[in-house]
Every structure is written in structure tokens, then in C-alpha cells.
């Protein structure tokens, strides 16, 4: 009797599951396509026609992940929103260089591919692309047993945008006397989750099902990152510069749009912190909170004083401070 031969499936990789997954995501992916997408799903590379109307077009790129927020998604089984986070972290960076997102690609790596779970993740990515008005034109799914534990997976995202070369240099336009506007965050977004997990689960012994503000804690912790692309596109003519408030908070991200000799004066009392941050602040030093989390401010816009009213009327932005002459950096007062 001959010995049974070893298959790829015996090694932990299921080709049929991969094919099932590709079929399952086709409609979600197609829902993100615009008139610039060339071809469909299944080619070796995604193709996208460069939009016309630019004098000196420059392509911009951004890549990011979701960090340990993924751990909470995996533990809770709620996988339909981390894809939105993935897109948000990339496209929110692009617009800070006055780039308009064009297309997105994702990389999904797991120990064992479960088509239904992977579809939920990609559905979230597609939703993020719809919210940011960009096309999901490619991706890679890697099933790697032995590299990841069965339920574990990781995500990476890649966004490409386009900008007018003459609009990219925002630093030279920033000067004292301009006003700082905050755009609210939707929650913790996708930074600081190692501290979140340490506090809630190790120190406080809470569970994902515990009630917080009238709902299970997991809903607040997995609230997807807000995407600011539509607001940017609608109001870019009124904006001098933008800072995406990610890891490092306002104090470390806002200086990235400040030239030497310009200091940001932020009125801490005007920041509309969210309940989740107020709760964590009982156990974490205030300085640590502001250096780790967005504290309710997902993005800061620098605008001229005479443009403030127009922006406030057309968005949910609000004033948190101003720019003055001084050492480059941020003062929270």
C-alpha cells in the first residue's frame, strides 16, 4: 500500500478557500470603482488612469496599518470595521500634503483563511474606500500557517493620491496670526491601543462586554477612524495646512506643519474631549494622554482669520487656538 502524498492543504493552506474568498469580495471591490479604473479583479496588477486637469501632477503615496486595535477585533469577532481604519490611516495622511486619494491596495496575512471572516475585513476596506472616494484596485491575501496563530491576522494598506505640485508646499504658507481649527475624531481612532489594552484589561480587569456609555465597551473601542477626505475636498480652498492627529497626539503632530519661528498656542479648555478619554484620564497622567491619543481631535486645520467663518459654517470644525511667533512647537494652556 503506497503512502498518501502530502498536499498544500495538509500544510495548512487551502487554495479552494482562497478562491471562495476572491469570489465573495468581488461586489464589494467593484462598488469602489470609478471611471479611472482600468480592467477588473483578477489581473496581475491594478490599473488606474491618471486624472486630467493637473498642470504639474505629482503622485503621493502612504502606507499604514491598524496596530493592536486588530487584537481587539480578533478577540471580539467584530471584523467589519478595522478595514475602515486601515483606509483612514492612509488617506488622512495623503490629504495633509494636499493630495486627493485615487486608489488603494491592501495586504491581508493570516494563519488560516476563513472566507467569511476575510470577507468582513475586505467589506470594511471597501467601505473605507467609498468614504474616501478612492478605488480598491488590488490586494494580496497570504495564508501562512506557522507564522500566525490560527485566528490572528495582520493588515497593511497602501494609498496613492494625486496633487498639484504647486499646492504641496504648505509649510511656506503658515505664519503667525492664523487660526487653528479642530475637526472632531470619532473615537480613539487607531493609535495607542497597547495602552488601552493595558489599562482596561490588565489594570482594571474589564471585559469587552462591559457597559460603557450605554453600550458594550467593544463598540467604543472599535469605533472606526473618521475619514476626512470629503471635508478636505469641499473646503481645500479655505485651508492653509492640515495635520492628521495620530500617535503622538496634537503636541507631536501639529509641529509637522509649522515652520521655524512659529508656535501653536492651543487652548486645552476648548478641546471637546470624548467620554472614553475622560475615563482613561482618571488612570493616566494628562501629559501622557495628550502625547498618546488624539483626545477628540482627529485633524487640525490651519486657516486664515477671514476664512474661519466659512469653514465653521460648512463643517463641524471649531476653534482651539492660534499661531504666534516663537519657538516651533505646541503650547497647551
C-alpha positions as CSV (number, residue, x, y, z in Angstrom):
1,X,0.0,0.0,0.0
2,X,1.5,3.3,-1.1
3,X,1.9,6.2,1.3
4,X,-0.6,9.0,0.9
5,X,1.0,12.0,-0.7
6,X,1.2,15.4,1.1
7,X,-1.0,18.2,-0.2
8,X,-0.8,22.0,0.2
9,X,-4.0,21.7,2.3
10,X,-2.2,19.3,4.7
11,X,0.4,22.1,5.2
12,X,-2.3,24.4,6.2
13,X,-3.0,26.3,3.0
14,X,-6.4,25.9,1.4
15,X,-6.5,27.0,-2.2
16,X,-10.2,26.4,-2.5
17,X,-10.9,28.7,0.5
18,X,-8.8,31.4,-1.2
19,X,-10.8,31.1,-4.4
20,X,-14.1,31.2,-2.5
21,X,-12.8,34.4,-0.8
22,X,-12.0,36.1,-4.1
23,X,-15.5,35.4,-5.4
24,X,-17.1,36.6,-2.2
25,X,-15.4,40.0,-2.3
26,X,-15.9,40.9,-6.0
27,X,-19.1,43.0,-5.5
28,X,-17.6,44.9,-2.5
29,X,-14.5,45.7,-4.5
30,X,-16.4,46.7,-7.7
31,X,-18.5,49.1,-5.6
32,X,-15.4,51.3,-5.1
33,X,-14.5,51.6,-8.8
34,X,-14.7,54.9,-10.6
35,X,-14.2,55.9,-14.3
36,X,-10.4,55.9,-13.9
37,X,-10.2,52.2,-13.0
38,X,-9.0,50.1,-16.0
39,X,-9.9,46.4,-16.1
40,X,-11.3,44.3,-13.3
41,X,-10.4,41.9,-10.5
42,X,-8.0,39.1,-11.2
43,X,-5.3,40.8,-13.2
44,X,-1.7,40.7,-12.0
45,X,-1.7,44.4,-11.3
46,X,-4.4,47.1,-10.7
47,X,-4.5,49.8,-13.4
48,X,-5.7,53.4,-12.9
49,X,-5.7,56.2,-15.4
50,X,-4.2,59.4,-14.1
51,X,-6.9,62.1,-13.9
52,X,-6.6,65.0,-16.2
53,X,-6.7,68.7,-15.4
54,X,-3.5,68.9,-13.5
55,X,-0.7,71.3,-14.7
56,X,2.1,69.6,-12.8
57,X,0.6,66.4,-11.3
58,X,2.6,64.7,-8.5
59,X,1.7,61.2,-7.3
60,X,1.7,60.8,-3.5
61,X,1.8,57.5,-1.5
62,X,1.0,56.5,2.0
63,X,1.1,53.2,3.9
64,X,0.0,52.2,7.4
65,X,-1.6,49.5,9.5
66,X,-4.1,49.4,12.3
67,X,-1.8,48.3,15.2
68,X,-3.0,46.4,18.2
69,X,-6.6,47.5,17.6
70,X,-6.6,44.4,15.4
71,X,-6.2,42.3,18.6
72,X,-9.5,43.6,19.9
73,X,-11.2,43.0,16.6
74,X,-10.0,39.4,16.6
75,X,-10.9,38.8,20.3
76,X,-14.4,40.2,19.8
77,X,-15.0,38.6,16.4
78,X,-16.2,42.0,15.1
79,X,-14.2,42.3,12.0
80,X,-16.2,44.6,9.8
81,X,-14.7,48.0,10.8
82,X,-11.0,47.5,11.0
83,X,-10.8,47.8,7.2
84,X,-12.2,51.4,7.5
85,X,-9.4,52.1,10.0
86,X,-6.9,50.8,7.5
87,X,-8.0,53.1,4.7
88,X,-8.4,56.1,7.1
89,X,-4.9,55.9,8.4
90,X,-3.5,56.2,4.9
91,X,-5.9,58.6,3.1
92,X,-5.9,61.0,6.1
93,X,-2.2,61.3,5.7
94,X,-2.4,61.9,1.9
95,X,-4.7,65.0,2.3
96,X,-2.2,66.6,4.6
97,X,0.0,67.0,1.5
98,X,-3.0,68.3,-0.4
99,X,-3.3,65.0,-2.2
100,X,-6.6,63.6,-3.5
101,X,-6.8,59.8,-3.0
102,X,-7.1,57.9,-6.2
103,X,-6.7,54.2,-5.3
104,X,-5.9,51.8,-2.5
105,X,-4.4,48.3,-2.1
106,X,-4.4,46.0,0.9
107,X,-2.3,43.2,2.3
108,X,-4.1,40.7,4.5
109,X,-2.0,38.0,6.1
110,X,-3.4,35.2,8.3
111,X,-2.6,31.8,9.8
112,X,-5.8,30.2,8.4
113,X,-8.0,31.8,5.8
114,X,-11.7,31.7,6.8
115,X,-13.5,33.2,3.8
116,X,-16.4,34.7,5.8
117,X,-14.1,36.5,8.2
118,X,-11.8,37.7,5.5
119,X,-14.8,39.0,3.5
120,X,-15.9,41.0,6.6
121,X,-12.5,42.6,6.7
122,X,-12.4,43.5,3.0
123,X,-16.0,44.8,3.2
124,X,-14.7,47.3,5.7
125,X,-11.8,48.2,3.4
126,X,-14.3,48.8,0.6
127,X,-16.5,50.9,2.9
128,X,-13.4,53.0,3.8
129,X,-12.6,53.4,0.1
130,X,-16.2,54.6,-0.6
131,X,-16.0,57.1,2.3
132,X,-12.7,58.4,0.9
133,X,-13.9,58.3,-2.7
134,X,-11.0,56.1,-3.9
135,X,-10.9,52.8,-5.7
136,X,-9.8,49.5,-4.2
137,X,-7.9,48.2,-7.2
138,X,-5.8,45.4,-5.7
139,X,-4.7,43.4,-2.8
140,X,-2.9,40.3,-1.5
141,X,-4.2,37.6,0.8
142,X,-1.5,35.4,2.4
143,X,-2.3,32.3,4.3
144,X,0.8,31.5,6.4
145,X,0.3,28.7,8.9
146,X,3.1,28.7,11.5
147,X,3.7,32.4,11.0
148,X,0.4,33.4,12.7
149,X,-1.8,31.6,15.2
150,X,-5.0,30.4,13.5
151,X,-7.3,33.4,14.4
152,X,-4.6,36.0,14.1
153,X,-4.1,38.2,11.1
154,X,-2.4,41.4,10.1
155,X,-3.3,44.2,7.8
156,X,-1.3,46.7,5.8
157,X,-2.7,49.4,3.5
158,X,-1.3,51.4,0.6
159,X,-2.9,54.5,-0.8
160,X,-1.9,56.5,-3.9
161,X,-3.1,60.1,-4.5
162,X,-2.5,63.0,-6.8
163,X,-1.6,66.6,-6.1
164,X,-0.8,69.7,-8.0
165,X,3.0,70.3,-7.4
166,X,2.4,74.0,-6.6
167,X,-0.1,73.2,-3.9
168,X,2.1,70.7,-2.0
169,X,4.3,73.1,-0.1
170,X,2.0,74.1,2.8
171,X,4.8,75.0,5.2
172,X,5.8,78.2,3.4
173,X,2.1,79.4,3.8
174,X,1.9,79.0,7.5
175,X,2.5,82.2,9.6
176,X,1.7,83.8,12.9
177,X,-1.9,85.1,13.2
178,X,-3.5,82.2,11.6
179,X,-6.2,80.2,13.4
180,X,-6.2,76.5,14.5
181,X,-9.4,74.6,13.9
182,X,-10.1,71.1,15.3
183,X,-12.1,68.5,13.4
184,X,-13.6,66.0,15.9
185,X,-12.4,62.5,16.0
186,X,-14.8,59.6,16.1
187,X,-13.0,58.0,19.0
188,X,-9.6,56.6,19.8
189,X,-9.0,56.0,16.0
190,X,-6.1,53.6,15.5
191,X,-3.3,54.7,17.9
192,X,-2.5,54.0,21.5
193,X,-4.2,50.6,21.7
194,X,-1.4,48.9,23.6
195,X,-2.0,51.4,26.4
196,X,-5.8,51.0,26.0
197,X,-5.5,47.2,26.4
198,X,-3.1,47.5,29.3
199,X,-5.4,49.9,31.2
200,X,-8.8,48.3,30.5
201,X,-8.0,44.7,30.6
202,X,-4.8,44.3,32.7
203,X,-5.2,47.1,35.3
204,X,-9.0,47.4,35.5
205,X,-9.9,43.8,34.7
206,X,-12.7,44.9,32.4
207,X,-14.1,42.9,29.5
208,X,-15.2,43.8,26.0
209,X,-18.8,43.2,27.0
210,X,-18.8,45.6,30.0
211,X,-21.1,48.6,29.6
212,X,-19.6,51.9,28.7
213,X,-21.8,54.9,27.9
214,X,-24.9,52.7,27.5
215,X,-23.3,50.2,25.1
216,X,-20.7,47.3,25.2
217,X,-17.2,48.7,25.7
218,X,-16.1,46.9,22.5
219,X,-18.3,49.2,20.4
220,X,-16.5,52.3,21.6
221,X,-13.0,50.7,21.4
222,X,-13.7,49.5,17.8
223,X,-15.4,52.7,16.6
224,X,-13.7,53.2,13.2
225,X,-11.3,56.0,12.4
226,X,-13.0,59.0,10.9
227,X,-12.1,59.8,7.3
228,X,-11.7,63.5,6.4
229,X,-11.3,63.3,2.6
230,X,-14.8,64.7,1.7
231,X,-14.4,67.7,4.1
232,X,-10.9,68.4,2.6
233,X,-12.1,68.3,-1.0
234,X,-15.1,70.6,-0.2
235,X,-13.0,73.1,1.7
236,X,-9.4,72.9,0.5
237,X,-9.6,76.4,-0.9
238,X,-10.0,77.7,2.6
239,X,-7.3,75.6,4.2
240,X,-3.7,76.7,4.7
241,X,-2.4,73.4,6.2
242,X,-3.6,70.2,7.8
243,X,-2.2,67.9,10.5
244,X,-3.5,64.4,11.0
245,X,-3.5,63.8,14.7
246,X,-2.3,60.2,15.2
247,X,0.2,58.6,17.6
248,X,1.9,61.4,19.5
249,X,-1.2,63.5,19.7
250,X,-1.5,67.2,19.0
251,X,1.8,68.0,20.6
252,X,3.8,65.9,18.2
253,X,1.8,66.0,15.0
254,X,0.9,69.7,14.8
255,X,4.6,70.8,14.6
256,X,4.9,68.9,11.4
257,X,3.1,71.7,9.6
258,X,4.8,74.6,11.4
259,X,7.9,76.4,10.0
260,X,10.7,77.6,12.3
261,X,9.7,80.6,14.3
262,X,6.0,79.7,14.5
263,X,4.4,78.3,17.6
264,X,0.9,76.8,18.1
265,X,-1.0,78.0,21.1
266,X,-3.8,75.5,21.9
267,X,-6.4,76.3,24.5
268,X,-6.9,72.9,26.3
269,X,-10.2,74.0,27.7
270,X,-11.7,74.4,24.1
271,X,-10.9,70.8,23.2
272,X,-14.0,68.7,23.1
273,X,-12.7,65.5,24.6
274,X,-14.7,62.3,24.2
275,X,-16.1,60.3,27.2
276,X,-13.6,57.5,26.5
277,X,-10.7,59.9,27.0
278,X,-12.2,61.4,30.1
279,X,-12.5,57.9,31.6
280,X,-8.9,56.9,30.8
281,X,-7.6,60.3,32.2
282,X,-8.6,59.0,35.7
283,X,-5.8,56.5,35.5
284,X,-3.3,58.0,33.0
285,X,-1.3,61.2,33.5
286,X,-2.7,64.1,31.5
287,X,0.6,64.7,29.7
288,X,0.8,61.0,28.7
289,X,-2.8,61.2,27.4
290,X,-2.0,64.2,25.2
291,X,1.2,62.5,23.9
292,X,-0.6,59.2,23.1
293,X,-4.1,59.9,22.0
294,X,-6.0,62.4,19.7
295,X,-8.1,63.5,22.7
296,X,-11.1,64.1,20.5
297,X,-9.3,66.0,17.7
298,X,-8.8,63.9,14.6
299,X,-7.3,66.6,12.5
300,X,-6.2,70.2,12.9
301,X,-6.6,72.7,10.1
302,X,-4.7,76.0,9.9
303,X,-6.8,78.7,8.3
304,X,-6.6,82.5,7.8
305,X,-8.7,84.5,10.2
306,X,-11.0,85.7,7.5
307,X,-11.7,82.1,6.4
308,X,-12.7,80.8,9.8
309,X,-16.4,81.6,9.5
310,X,-16.7,80.0,6.1
311,X,-15.1,76.8,7.4
312,X,-17.2,76.7,10.5
313,X,-20.4,77.1,8.5
314,X,-19.6,74.2,6.2
315,X,-18.1,71.7,8.7
316,X,-18.1,70.6,12.3
317,X,-14.8,72.2,12.9
318,X,-14.3,74.5,15.9
319,X,-11.6,76.9,17.1
320,X,-8.9,75.6,19.5
321,X,-6.1,78.2,19.2
322,X,-3.9,80.3,17.1
323,X,-0.3,80.6,15.7
324,X,2.1,83.1,17.2
325,X,5.8,84.0,16.8
326,X,8.0,81.7,18.9
327,X,9.9,78.5,19.1
328,X,8.5,75.9,16.7
329,X,6.2,73.6,18.7
330,X,2.9,73.5,20.6
331,X,1.9,75.1,23.9
332,X,-1.2,73.5,25.6
333,X,-2.5,76.1,28.0
